[in-house]
């Protein structure tokens, strides 16, 4: 349990592409992104977010073997490594699953 801080909490705006990063710099108290993308952060900071905080999230997974880990992570989060705004504009998980094959994961993740 903790006490509620005085005042409203900061309102972080999320963004997956350059237009969203620009909008976030205007409307948010900070920028939140789940894909640590240097270009989006630079865009956010260059158009008005220079003094505002940027936060990011990341999923971490551990497994006995690399192939087993790739297969399980891809099953749990099939759209995680899709670039930019693609996960936001795809209509259904079924549609996105067709585009998010595990070969994309294997090319995107460094050992």
HELIX and SHEET records of a PDB file:
HELIX    1   1 UNK A   18  UNK A   27  1                                  10    
HELIX    2   2 UNK A   38  UNK A   44  1                                   7    
HELIX    3   3 UNK A   45  UNK A   49  3                                   5    
HELIX    4   4 UNK A   66  UNK A   76  1                                  11    
HELIX    5   5 UNK A   86  UNK A   89  1                                   4    
HELIX    6   6 UNK A   93  UNK A   99  1                                   7    
HELIX    7   7 UNK A  102  UNK A  108  1                                   7    
SHEET    1   A 3 UNK A  12  UNK A  14  0                                        
SHEET    2   A 3 UNK A  30  UNK A  33  1                                        
SHEET    3   A 3 UNK A  53  UNK A  56  1                                        
END                                                                             
